[in-house]
């Protein structure tokens, strides 16, 4: 099973979030380490005690401040038995509980002049620790002075405050990362879509295409350059291969012609016939190689071509060869011309190859039928053994043969496909009406 490729942008997102969390954690640990190393042992009173008192303050019928019992207040008295407080409202009314240390009494008398404060006794004296807070309570604005409540160490307070800052900060950074990183990566790799489109257009028949490295990140450019270098090497190797085949076919024509002449001078007999047939196949293979080379080097000379006249001409030329091989050759077409835009010589060669292929592989009996339809379709059908469905795509590949002992080099059908594709058409093989094979070559009509 093919492993699914992982997304680069989401890998960057999660890695960056993990890095941010690690950096913030290191900062918190560093601050706590500095506090511990500084040996800060002072404690401060928890300010929540003043809020508990403010929530319990109410006013009686005479307008005096009173204290309503509450679970929080009961818990506070149980946690800090020596807890004391003073409350002053905006009317000058006051309320107090507990034993107020002498050092706070003058402060309590002027409490209305203060709004906020954290008080710590000298030399860490917890009895002189207290807080001043101002609240908007149910009886109006009030100021609370409280002391002897639950004490908190400074490092602990710093740690709690740091967590209150770190968690929202990490959430904000993570949110920004989730939004920004995909946008940045998408923009940075926008050029990769163009590269993918260029790569999809690379084809063996359209050599010379190269990937553009202008709009890709610098980190990807070496890969693009390496692919382009590989394409250069493939094009050079393909060109050498094509030149070799063309040169070989060209050089073979002369010795084949000489050999054919010498064989024709021999005494007639079965052996001479078989040798001449073999020479004919060898000559056909050389001509097919040269035809392929000409297709690559010379553009098709497009002009109006009448498929009816073309099919009739090819059928008449090949009739003696088909009859000699044991077949009947039939031609079916309408009287009206069927015009396409194409190269007369190339199309004629393609139809010739289809008929020669039928003569070679249809078993030496039955009828080979050539049909031209008004839709721009030419069919060549036979009554031979047919072509299995699993081989119908491969037979158009160069040098492909159904059986190793088949005659021919496997170039004829490939040449047909090359010609048809250059005319913006297509060729397929289907089951023939009499059980053999039917090659259907379809070309666009001349508008």
Secondary structure as UniProt FT lines:
FT   HELIX           8..37
FT   TURN            38..39
FT   STRAND          43..45
FT   HELIX           48..56
FT   STRAND          57..59
FT   TURN            61..62
FT   STRAND          65..67
FT   HELIX           71..79
FT   TURN            81..82
FT   STRAND          84..89
FT   TURN            90..91
FT   STRAND          94..97
FT   HELIX           102..109
FT   HELIX           111..113
FT   STRAND          117..119
FT   HELIX           122..124
FT   HELIX           126..128
FT   STRAND          130..137
FT   TURN            138..139
FT   STRAND          140..147
FT   STRAND          151..153
FT   HELIX           154..188
FT   HELIX           190..200
FT   TURN            204..205
FT   TURN            207..208
FT   TURN            214..215
FT   HELIX           218..264
FT   HELIX           270..297
FT   STRAND          303..306
FT   HELIX           307..324
FT   TURN            325..326
FT   STRAND          328..333
FT   STRAND          339..342
FT   HELIX           344..361
FT   STRAND          367..373
FT   TURN            374..376
FT   STRAND          377..381
FT   HELIX           389..391
FT   TURN            392..393
FT   HELIX           394..396
FT   TURN            398..399
FT   TURN            404..405
FT   HELIX           412..422
FT   TURN            423..424
FT   STRAND          426..431
FT   TURN            433..434
FT   STRAND          437..442
//
